[in-house]
């Protein structure tokens, strides 16, 4: 009897030992490294806008998501939307000798041309975002563009307003376009698109200038709005050509005692601020240029050109006009809060 018990214990011990050994072997086995991401070892500089700007935040999120997905090291720098700083950061990026650089076309053709040439000589690929410069795309096979057709987007926005508010936007009505880019031909294209559409309809169009810094610090735009409306109380519509200023439109109008809808407001870019303006009735129309895609697809553009010698892609990311009703129908408010729209 004792011998049978001892034998049983021995067998159980062997089984337990085998199980323990198997489990230990499973967990202690060499773990293979994760598969290499296709962009590992690649470095891309992204020359962005202003830190804290809701539009810039979407550019950064898109660029970072693409870089993380591909295994690319992303160096994202801010310029406060200042064209001179964009040029300075472009020079610093070239000196760092990355694989690719994303630059926005705000500084214009003459300012960017020598830097594109220098980058190309060093084997650095450059692509455009947000503001297009077609002459550079034609010259460099790897240079694509991701962003709106700027002039067309402004023209479409104004035409939509003319149709939606035709009872108030009759010939002779006064409208204003607030921009910090009138002196930047490439950047001002969408403001000019708005201007041309309104002038064609016989409206009185006032150009209102503010410093480019207002794009990144929208609160600084209040004196320009208040000052203009004090001089022109007959203004029936304001267009803000920046994401930051459109986002702050409700705050501007509340601060000077205007009621929702008392002045028609149209502008650019879906952000939490512009969503708030639409819902509260202070903003009537917003055209969405999907800045997340501008960040994501420019990184992808450079990756494809660098790794697979693919031509730089031209991708128009915007042209969709949204009002309060369509906003509610689409149900995209949460996506805006998350930074995807």
TIPA-415461 format. One record per residue (C-alpha): x, y, z; chain; residue number from 1; residue in one letter. Coordinates in nm, 3 decimals. Layout:
! residues N
X,Y,Z,cadena,num,residuo
X,Y,Z,A,NUM,a
...
***
This chain:
! residues 341
X,Y,Z,cadena,num,residuo
0.000,0.000,0.000,A,1,x
0.278,0.242,0.094,A,2,x
0.462,0.153,-0.226,A,3,x
0.150,0.234,-0.434,A,4,x
0.109,0.568,-0.256,A,5,x
0.475,0.652,-0.309,A,6,x
0.445,0.562,-0.675,A,7,x
0.137,0.782,-0.712,A,8,x
0.313,1.073,-0.546,A,9,x
0.613,1.017,-0.773,A,10,x
0.394,1.025,-1.085,A,11,x
0.212,1.336,-0.967,A,12,x
0.547,1.503,-0.896,A,13,x
0.667,1.422,-1.246,A,14,x
0.349,1.565,-1.399,A,15,x
0.368,1.881,-1.187,A,16,x
0.736,1.921,-1.274,A,17,x
0.655,1.884,-1.642,A,18,x
0.378,2.140,-1.622,A,19,x
0.596,2.388,-1.433,A,20,x
0.880,2.333,-1.677,A,21,x
0.645,2.386,-1.972,A,22,x
0.497,2.704,-1.827,A,23,x
0.841,2.837,-1.734,A,24,x
0.971,2.753,-2.076,A,25,x
0.683,2.938,-2.238,A,26,x
0.738,3.255,-2.038,A,27,x
1.116,3.240,-2.038,A,28,x
1.155,3.165,-2.407,A,29,x
1.333,3.433,-2.609,A,30,x
1.080,3.696,-2.716,A,31,x
1.129,3.795,-3.078,A,32,x
1.170,4.170,-3.130,A,33,x
0.869,4.356,-3.270,A,34,x
0.868,4.385,-3.648,A,35,x
1.062,4.681,-3.777,A,36,x
0.849,4.975,-3.884,A,37,x
0.905,5.084,-4.244,A,38,x
1.020,5.435,-4.157,A,39,x
1.263,5.351,-3.876,A,40,x
1.581,5.555,-3.899,A,41,x
1.409,5.831,-4.093,A,42,x
1.392,6.189,-3.954,A,43,x
1.140,6.449,-4.066,A,44,x
1.118,6.814,-3.960,A,45,x
0.774,6.975,-3.961,A,46,x
0.775,7.357,-3.955,A,47,x
0.445,7.441,-3.791,A,48,x
0.238,7.734,-3.671,A,49,x
0.182,7.869,-3.321,A,50,x
0.196,7.667,-3.001,A,51,x
-0.151,7.659,-2.846,A,52,x
-0.326,7.744,-3.172,A,53,x
-0.617,7.499,-3.227,A,54,x
-0.535,7.465,-3.596,A,55,x
-0.167,7.399,-3.527,A,56,x
-0.263,7.137,-3.269,A,57,x
-0.437,6.939,-3.543,A,58,x
-0.139,6.968,-3.776,A,59,x
0.084,6.834,-3.499,A,60,x
-0.149,6.549,-3.406,A,61,x
-0.174,6.432,-3.765,A,62,x
0.202,6.454,-3.820,A,63,x
0.279,6.272,-3.494,A,64,x
0.027,5.996,-3.560,A,65,x
0.180,5.931,-3.903,A,66,x
0.534,5.939,-3.765,A,67,x
0.447,5.698,-3.483,A,68,x
0.273,5.462,-3.722,A,69,x
0.571,5.454,-3.960,A,70,x
0.846,5.464,-3.696,A,71,x
0.977,5.803,-3.810,A,72,x
1.144,6.049,-3.575,A,73,x
0.943,6.371,-3.595,A,74,x
1.086,6.711,-3.502,A,75,x
0.800,6.960,-3.490,A,76,x
0.884,7.328,-3.447,A,77,x
0.663,7.634,-3.395,A,78,x
0.688,7.970,-3.572,A,79,x
0.392,8.170,-3.443,A,80,x
0.272,8.180,-3.808,A,81,x
0.548,8.435,-3.874,A,82,x
0.685,8.389,-4.231,A,83,x
1.031,8.515,-4.126,A,84,x
1.045,8.255,-3.848,A,85,x
0.933,7.988,-4.093,A,86,x
1.231,8.075,-4.311,A,87,x
1.465,8.073,-4.010,A,88,x
1.338,7.733,-3.896,A,89,x
1.368,7.600,-4.251,A,90,x
1.736,7.699,-4.248,A,91,x
1.789,7.526,-3.912,A,92,x
1.617,7.216,-4.038,A,93,x
1.843,7.200,-4.345,A,94,x
2.147,7.234,-4.118,A,95,x
2.027,6.931,-3.918,A,96,x
2.027,6.729,-4.244,A,97,x
1.707,6.525,-4.191,A,98,x
1.553,6.299,-4.452,A,99,x
1.266,6.535,-4.517,A,100,x
1.113,6.870,-4.426,A,101,x
0.752,6.985,-4.431,A,102,x
0.715,7.360,-4.481,A,103,x
0.411,7.580,-4.533,A,104,x
0.415,7.824,-4.822,A,105,x
0.342,8.142,-4.624,A,106,x
0.684,8.304,-4.691,A,107,x
0.624,8.287,-5.065,A,108,x
0.813,8.171,-5.372,A,109,x
1.107,8.411,-5.359,A,110,x
1.185,8.344,-4.993,A,111,x
1.157,7.965,-5.019,A,112,x
1.320,7.900,-5.357,A,113,x
1.685,7.923,-5.245,A,114,x
1.612,7.700,-4.945,A,115,x
1.448,7.436,-5.163,A,116,x
1.756,7.446,-5.384,A,117,x
1.992,7.409,-5.088,A,118,x
1.791,7.121,-4.945,A,119,x
1.780,6.941,-5.280,A,120,x
2.159,6.968,-5.318,A,121,x
2.198,6.797,-4.981,A,122,x
1.954,6.520,-5.068,A,123,x
1.681,6.649,-4.835,A,124,x
1.327,6.610,-4.964,A,125,x
1.082,6.895,-4.901,A,126,x
0.704,6.900,-4.932,A,127,x
0.440,7.169,-4.884,A,128,x
0.143,7.197,-4.648,A,129,x
-0.142,7.443,-4.594,A,130,x
-0.024,7.706,-4.845,A,131,x
0.070,7.588,-5.193,A,132,x
0.346,7.716,-5.422,A,133,x
0.282,7.542,-5.756,A,134,x
0.612,7.662,-5.911,A,135,x
0.810,7.467,-5.652,A,136,x
0.598,7.155,-5.699,A,137,x
0.666,7.168,-6.072,A,138,x
1.040,7.200,-6.020,A,139,x
1.096,6.921,-5.764,A,140,x
0.957,6.574,-5.828,A,141,x
0.931,6.496,-5.456,A,142,x
0.746,6.813,-5.360,A,143,x
0.376,6.754,-5.309,A,144,x
0.108,6.963,-5.144,A,145,x
-0.153,6.874,-4.884,A,146,x
-0.409,7.143,-4.806,A,147,x
-0.687,7.350,-4.951,A,148,x
-0.702,7.510,-5.289,A,149,x
-0.690,7.839,-5.103,A,150,x
-0.848,8.077,-5.350,A,151,x
-1.123,7.832,-5.438,A,152,x
-1.202,7.761,-5.073,A,153,x
-1.251,8.131,-5.001,A,154,x
-1.461,8.176,-5.313,A,155,x
-1.681,7.878,-5.223,A,156,x
-1.730,8.003,-4.867,A,157,x
-1.844,8.346,-4.987,A,158,x
-2.070,8.203,-5.257,A,159,x
-2.235,7.979,-4.998,A,160,x
-2.295,8.279,-4.773,A,161,x
-2.441,8.478,-5.062,A,162,x
-2.692,8.202,-5.131,A,163,x
-2.781,8.128,-4.769,A,164,x
-2.820,8.493,-4.668,A,165,x
-2.934,8.649,-4.994,A,166,x
-3.198,8.852,-4.812,A,167,x
-2.922,9.040,-4.623,A,168,x
-2.632,9.026,-4.868,A,169,x
-2.776,9.242,-5.142,A,170,x
-2.579,9.474,-5.368,A,171,x
-2.450,9.770,-5.166,A,172,x
-2.435,9.579,-4.836,A,173,x
-2.111,9.624,-4.642,A,174,x
-1.895,9.324,-4.545,A,175,x
-1.547,9.296,-4.394,A,176,x
-1.264,9.046,-4.429,A,177,x
-1.025,9.029,-4.133,A,178,x
-0.682,8.898,-4.225,A,179,x
-0.323,8.911,-4.109,A,180,x
-0.201,8.805,-4.451,A,181,x
-0.296,9.073,-4.701,A,182,x
0.073,9.141,-4.764,A,183,x
0.153,8.770,-4.817,A,184,x
0.034,8.684,-5.169,A,185,x
0.040,8.305,-5.123,A,186,x
-0.127,8.308,-4.782,A,187,x
-0.387,8.571,-4.876,A,188,x
-0.539,8.368,-5.159,A,189,x
-0.841,8.251,-4.964,A,190,x
-0.916,8.601,-4.833,A,191,x
-0.893,8.720,-5.195,A,192,x
-1.131,8.442,-5.299,A,193,x
-1.386,8.568,-5.046,A,194,x
-1.327,8.925,-5.161,A,195,x
-1.373,8.850,-5.529,A,196,x
-1.697,8.657,-5.477,A,197,x
-1.848,8.939,-5.271,A,198,x
-1.735,9.209,-5.514,A,199,x
-1.885,9.015,-5.804,A,200,x
-2.216,9.025,-5.613,A,201,x
-2.196,9.403,-5.581,A,202,x
-2.116,9.421,-5.211,A,203,x
-1.895,9.684,-5.046,A,204,x
-1.591,9.490,-4.921,A,205,x
-1.356,9.627,-4.657,A,206,x
-1.013,9.476,-4.601,A,207,x
-0.926,9.481,-4.231,A,208,x
-0.564,9.404,-4.140,A,209,x
-0.434,9.266,-3.814,A,210,x
-0.084,9.143,-3.723,A,211,x
-0.006,8.780,-3.814,A,212,x
0.051,8.716,-3.442,A,213,x
-0.326,8.741,-3.388,A,214,x
-0.366,8.403,-3.558,A,215,x
-0.179,8.241,-3.270,A,216,x
-0.309,8.476,-2.997,A,217,x
-0.670,8.542,-3.102,A,218,x
-0.753,8.751,-2.794,A,219,x
-0.530,9.021,-2.943,A,220,x
-0.778,9.054,-3.230,A,221,x
-1.057,9.209,-3.021,A,222,x
-0.943,9.575,-3.065,A,223,x
-0.942,9.531,-3.443,A,224,x
-1.297,9.393,-3.444,A,225,x
-1.429,9.652,-3.197,A,226,x
-1.253,9.939,-3.374,A,227,x
-1.381,9.843,-3.716,A,228,x
-1.742,9.794,-3.608,A,229,x
-1.739,10.125,-3.419,A,230,x
-1.653,10.298,-3.748,A,231,x
-1.878,10.080,-3.965,A,232,x
-2.196,9.991,-3.774,A,233,x
-2.364,9.909,-4.105,A,234,x
-2.143,9.600,-4.156,A,235,x
-2.365,9.294,-4.202,A,236,x
-2.101,9.023,-4.240,A,237,x
-1.751,8.952,-4.115,A,238,x
-1.519,8.688,-4.257,A,239,x
-1.222,8.574,-4.048,A,240,x
-0.957,8.407,-4.261,A,241,x
-0.778,8.228,-3.975,A,242,x
-0.869,7.928,-3.763,A,243,x
-0.778,8.107,-3.441,A,244,x
-0.979,8.421,-3.520,A,245,x
-1.281,8.221,-3.640,A,246,x
-1.264,8.023,-3.316,A,247,x
-1.264,8.349,-3.117,A,248,x
-1.548,8.512,-3.313,A,249,x
-1.813,8.444,-3.049,A,250,x
-1.590,8.596,-2.781,A,251,x
-1.530,8.906,-2.993,A,252,x
-1.898,8.969,-3.054,A,253,x
-2.002,8.901,-2.696,A,254,x
-1.737,9.144,-2.573,A,255,x
-1.881,9.428,-2.781,A,256,x
-2.242,9.348,-2.696,A,257,x
-2.359,9.187,-3.018,A,258,x
-2.635,8.925,-3.018,A,259,x
-2.611,8.589,-3.201,A,260,x
-2.677,8.641,-3.570,A,261,x
-2.680,9.020,-3.547,A,262,x
-2.371,9.010,-3.770,A,263,x
-2.322,8.718,-4.005,A,264,x
-1.988,8.550,-3.935,A,265,x
-1.813,8.313,-4.171,A,266,x
-1.464,8.167,-4.142,A,267,x
-1.227,7.877,-4.162,A,268,x
-1.152,7.555,-3.979,A,269,x
-1.343,7.331,-3.741,A,270,x
-1.207,7.375,-3.389,A,271,x
-1.369,7.364,-3.045,A,272,x
-1.402,7.744,-3.065,A,273,x
-1.572,7.749,-3.404,A,274,x
-1.800,7.462,-3.295,A,275,x
-1.899,7.672,-2.995,A,276,x
-1.964,7.968,-3.223,A,277,x
-2.184,7.760,-3.453,A,278,x
-2.385,7.612,-3.168,A,279,x
-2.438,7.949,-2.999,A,280,x
-2.537,8.119,-3.323,A,281,x
-2.250,8.367,-3.339,A,282,x
-2.087,8.187,-3.634,A,283,x
-2.297,8.092,-3.934,A,284,x
-2.061,7.915,-4.176,A,285,x
-1.724,7.741,-4.142,A,286,x
-1.527,7.578,-4.422,A,287,x
-1.334,7.273,-4.309,A,288,x
-0.984,7.213,-4.446,A,289,x
-0.908,6.909,-4.226,A,290,x
-0.571,7.010,-4.080,A,291,x
-0.521,6.666,-3.926,A,292,x
-0.484,6.532,-4.279,A,293,x
-0.239,6.808,-4.365,A,294,x
-0.016,6.687,-4.083,A,295,x
-0.062,6.315,-4.147,A,296,x
-0.041,6.307,-4.525,A,297,x
0.263,6.534,-4.558,A,298,x
0.463,6.294,-4.342,A,299,x
0.331,6.007,-4.552,A,300,x
0.420,6.199,-4.869,A,301,x
0.784,6.235,-4.764,A,302,x
0.804,5.873,-4.648,A,303,x
0.677,5.743,-4.983,A,304,x
0.911,5.968,-5.180,A,305,x
1.215,5.883,-4.967,A,306,x
1.162,5.508,-4.943,A,307,x
0.989,5.425,-5.271,A,308,x
1.081,5.723,-5.495,A,309,x
0.715,5.810,-5.543,A,310,x
0.625,6.153,-5.679,A,311,x
0.499,6.406,-5.428,A,312,x
0.120,6.392,-5.415,A,313,x
-0.118,6.688,-5.450,A,314,x
-0.409,6.639,-5.211,A,315,x
-0.689,6.894,-5.166,A,316,x
-0.815,6.848,-4.811,A,317,x
-1.090,7.109,-4.794,A,318,x
-1.392,7.270,-4.948,A,319,x
-1.678,7.147,-4.727,A,320,x
-1.892,7.427,-4.578,A,321,x
-2.060,7.349,-4.245,A,322,x
-2.342,7.531,-4.067,A,323,x
-2.512,7.456,-3.734,A,324,x
-2.765,7.216,-3.885,A,325,x
-2.508,7.016,-4.076,A,326,x
-2.282,7.005,-3.771,A,327,x
-2.560,6.839,-3.571,A,328,x
-2.644,6.603,-3.857,A,329,x
-2.283,6.485,-3.901,A,330,x
-2.227,6.431,-3.529,A,331,x
-1.857,6.519,-3.549,A,332,x
-1.827,6.736,-3.240,A,333,x
-1.643,6.464,-3.045,A,334,x
-1.398,6.416,-3.331,A,335,x
-1.328,6.789,-3.325,A,336,x
-1.261,6.770,-2.950,A,337,x
-1.024,6.478,-3.008,A,338,x
-0.831,6.674,-3.270,A,339,x
-0.915,6.465,-3.576,A,340,x
-1.147,6.724,-3.733,A,341,x
***
